[in-house]
Amino acid sequence: MLENISTKINQAEAERIETPPKGLPLSPDLDKNTTCKEEKAMTVRPDLRDDEQGRVIPQSSAESKNKGLNCIPLYTYPYSGAGAASERLSQKRLTELRKTLSERDKKILSALRHCRYMLTSQVQRLYFTNMVSPIACLRTARRILSKLKDLGLISTLTRRVGGVRAGSSSLIWYLTSAGERLLRLGDDGAHTRKRFMEPSIQFLAHTLAVAECYVRLTEICHQGENLKLHAVEMETDCWRAYSRNGKQTTLRPDLFAVTHCDKYEDRWFIEVDLNTEAPPTVVEKCRRYHEYYRSGIEQEKHKVFPLTVWIVPDAARRDSLVSHIRAEFAGQPRLFAVITPDEFEPLIQQGVEKGVLC
């Protein structure tokens, strides 16, 4: 997925020169590392279980591997994404709208609530996969998204991914305040209204990369034999509170997931690294995972501690982080696996070898 970043950046730059808007290519990273001494406290699954069982692992298509977790060039265009979202919808109107929505419509709204921002192609890969052709799937996804936008429940940013030539597949969607209120119907809890602000390019690139990780995880589990995605938590649901030096603090992974394969359950903390932070900064966050591990909170609740997977853009970044993490936490439990995007699918399907943990 990140195998040819320079080529993609050059292509994005060429398109930027041909069009008025300015583009900034960004590359989300994925990183992976797993653990050592107390591996029984990390997972109850044998290493490389699929190979032991002789099961053939389906390979992901080239098309899937080239989506999302690679260089993401974001472009700003002079058009408004507000549309019907700017109109205030009454409680009565929202109640009426909810009755007309299909279950798939509600799932799309819920996905946008949890992921915050998603591309048209990401929504299509989650909820529109059973049409006669890929073009029909994408066309149907565009139609449904446009319908929800016309209703004022979702809208698009003024930025796109991939430039004008990517068409409507490059649109970035988000849940409007009306869509949020519709999902809360029947919920009597107190909620704070959030004022929408256009996100920064760096924040948006990272958010889309985390959304892509979620989409790929869903696809991998759907394609895998006896492999199921049991649970997924996005920010802030996946955050964990614990005590640090007598003060409450929070561990903040990008994503938490539970997968089932046969009789085994795997639990994952996932960090999407965009290669925007120096290795010492990553090591400091790894220190938080060790603190949380020593708190015993997760083990008390679930008997095991999740493997923390850092997904990074390329092998050079992977090797650098592995070296820094091993040097800093020598002799301590190996809680991490640092991987590149193309190693994500084998990790979820096969597990991890002890030698790659750090």
Secondary structure, DSSP 4 states (H G I P E B T S, - for coil): --TTHHHHHHHHHHHHHHSSS-EEEE------B---TTGGGT-SSPTTHHHHHTPPPPPPPHHHHTSSSS-EEEEE-S----GGGGSPPPHHHHHHHHHH--HHHHHHHHHHHHHS-EEHHHHHHHH---SSSHHHHHHHHHHHHHHHHHTTSEEEEEEEES-GGGGGGGEEEEE-HHHHHHHTTT--S--PPPPP-PPPHHHHHHHHHHHHHHHHHHHHHHHSTTEEEEEEEETTTT-EEEEETTEEEEE--SEEEEEEETTEEEEEEEEE--S-S-HHHHHHHHHHHHHHHHHTHHHHHHSS-PEEEEE-SSHHHHHHHHHHHHHHTTTS---EEEE-GGGHHHHHHH---GGGB-
